Amino acid sequence: MEGGFHTDLVAALVALGGLAGLTGLALYAIRRAKAARRRQIEEVGAAVAAPRPKRRALRPEDVEGGAAEAEPPASKTPLSTAPWLAPSQPSPASVSPAAAPEPVSPEAPGPVPREALLSKASTAVLSIEPATPVGRPPSRVPSPLLVEKPRGPERLMPVRKRDVAALVPGLEPTRSGWVKRLGQLFAGKKELDPVLLDEIEKVLLTADIGVRTSQKLLSELREFLDKKAIKDPAAVWGYLRRRSVEILTMDAPAIDFAAAQPFVLLIIGVNGSGKTTTIGKLASKLQSEGKKVLLAAGDTFRAAATEQLEVWGAKVGALVVRGKDGGDPSSVVFDGVKRARSEDIDVVIADTAGRLHTKKNLMEELQKVRRVAGKALDGAPHETWLVIDATSGQNAIAQAQEFTKDMSVTGIVLTKLDGTAKGGVILGIADQLRIPVRYIGVGERVEDLREFEAEDFVEALFGEAPTGTEDVS
């Protein structure tokens, strides 16, 4: 009984001793934590109470050099880290050593004077670009989606350079023919009379314009005079000029040689009209514009026609595809288009044998050439141009009418205008067929094959109003 009691007592005492020891340890840990916290507070207070180094105000030379004031060496913090001010701050590499600020001594005692702060503030404002946005909260960073990208220069359509003076020498034979006679009727006239109208009719009928077009112009002219009750001869001269521009102006888009790859152009016409020479000059122009040109020598019947085209090809740097003399011209055109497709050629110009427009079998051969070109390339030929010799006069109108019956002619090239007074035929062709004139030949040089512009042509042809008249309409 007593032994059990003593055992319980010892166990109780041991438990109390352990509890007392744990309590003592806990109290000791609490005291240690309080002491550490007290020391930390004292160290912080000492740091706050320590004197801050005095910052030097920016000098004028610092502002001019673009250098920013440096922080004390211990902080390593830049003056401004705001992201929206970054574009106006120079990069470290762009600041020269001479412009860098001197380090501030950490022993400099005392607070920063108010005057120094104001000086620094005003100087800092000077260092900011006028276009730099200010006043934004530091937490807002401009979104790149809101920044407008710089625009490139607007693409302007090229303005066509007028060169009327260059046309005048080539049209001189026509100018000295019916145009000159027409001008002599108006020179010195102060009032319109019936005799003058009769004389105008004679000049127009003999000007190779064509009877149909001449009568049309005279009928419209009389109607114009009756309606306007005009008696001034200058009004008649001005009306004829304006009406000529209207006849020659077609509602046809400009030729786009990049519309197909390759672009196939078929050249047709009668013997001696100047087809091969026109092809050579046109190839030279296209090559000078950076286009790769291939010439298909489809005139397999005329002696030396292929050799003439090869001379042009060597001269301008264009490839030439030829066949056997007297061979099938369609096969030459087919081979030329196929080679152009395989060698990445831009433009194929196909020559054809000259033929009389009255020969039905020869006209059917042209149709075959057109069909075979379409087999070599879908849509070919993309343009078919009829070359007409201006010296043939009114016969050129008959040629054009017959060719357009059998072929889909899309353009006219009028050659040899510099050697004839019959240039007025261009009015008859344009009026009766309504096919756009694409090029005119006014000389032997390559640059004498000129793109046709109705206004320039009429201005060069008619020139100034006759002396003593003035267009008052």
Steps between C-alpha positions, in 0.01 A plus 500: 500500500774736602717393206226591249443835666868591476510402137209728410656786693828470313321495166305811593813684607674407172207629300495828690871538452469447124217752477701753696796448268292552188347812648845635576618428149197678353554805715865507403409486127250784542757719667750429226247594228411824678865590529560433129195709404620784720845496337339503152287802588802680639703431182219628277467814707869560477488463122213749470673748722824479302567817289426459127764609250436828319426468128669736260272699267541444126738740336425665160774298336331181624174603334671586173689173492188298577651344817275413793593550869641189660379346826740425789715197419331283763154515339590434128155636409449725193339840540187395315381151418157600365442303178317784326807724539736242354504640141633837620784348706837440330645153507804440725719452195401841361619694811859605474730466806544876509128557536453241780415654842748488785421263789345664806681452827294298752642721777320811376273585796176691520160484323454600140433877470166605347679723244700201378184296456336778296815536290506127433132494410529785248813353350341158467214648304744638246646156439166351390405503129196723425320207339559269800168425675503590870255479783412133458475284811805277553291186488375567143732391226394609147373207302681437169158450341425870558817620327432602140748350260676743266347513158702460187486757220182493298538336164415742228399396153769593250411807299537455128754739358368680197739541209299664226807665348650159419196412288504817290793404266348158428161653417643783292400346163137479610517843664626652176224324305130516579548659845689789346236546231232495765684761703534727199122509470470645849796735500391865510129414491283714724163348417373164384331478160350213292796501264733414787294194591520376141876539502525310828304215345741478205805489726356227722392283208851513355676445834482116495276516804243308303174610346289361781694672777528827302125517445438421863725786611338748259148401609588543868676828425195653329277385786741654748505832319123517464447421866758747628435769235877551479656697216861493620731275291713435812206316652496263200874437535466429870205269441690293243790458741280393791296265282820335371609428857161344575520273193850381584429444869388145574352355813771233516732418792874541464700194402616304804779269389505348850141375470618155388816293528603503225304775326453400135471774237415409141601743222317491165481717190555518126834470323735792559297663777796494741408206725852366563647844565217580737564172687870581537434851634233378739729224628769759564259711706383204706853376562601847621215480753646180645273249326631180340379480141485210255444552126323228302599521132166397354569663163640189335426603140665837443865478407732610784205574730634265767853636465369854541326401822814326626698821441251688713513229766878518522485880510255526790593179681179306432471128432386399149320175415502411129385212281583371156467731202159446347389302805180523697489836684259357757762251621754781546255698715412185697867425569564862595221509758603165647861612536389826658305307761795276584756783514290753693471750214279806557386588147477302176468703179400283204571616147286379209538502126363801318194423296246681288173549679318374191655150512255278688736204543769719653253653743398150606864424572505791744202352679695174534794684656264652754344162587838329541624779728194436718593132523851588617365737765142545606380850405774567245541714305414766756526782245488503119632815339451599138794694353391751233720702266380862513622560146221276367247772580135407475595149391612446859138533611399220262788281627395552859138417425591168335748392767252572778241276332721192534716586802423642840713813462549679832738778396639701210863598435528773237849517347693733265313816596821694446501413129149589391245780499222245544514483879136602517411138429533439872175695553314282251628174652418602854157637407384206288656206685514630859823312560754677720824619345778366722818628332600730216827503306639847434862417410773239462634501857377266772364795699299608193258216567284693744202413712195668356333778699205666330546847652872511426447379144231759419697781662809410298293461182291817515741724687392849594192670362560680167615859520217745542262258668425424862298210637203662675274196525 
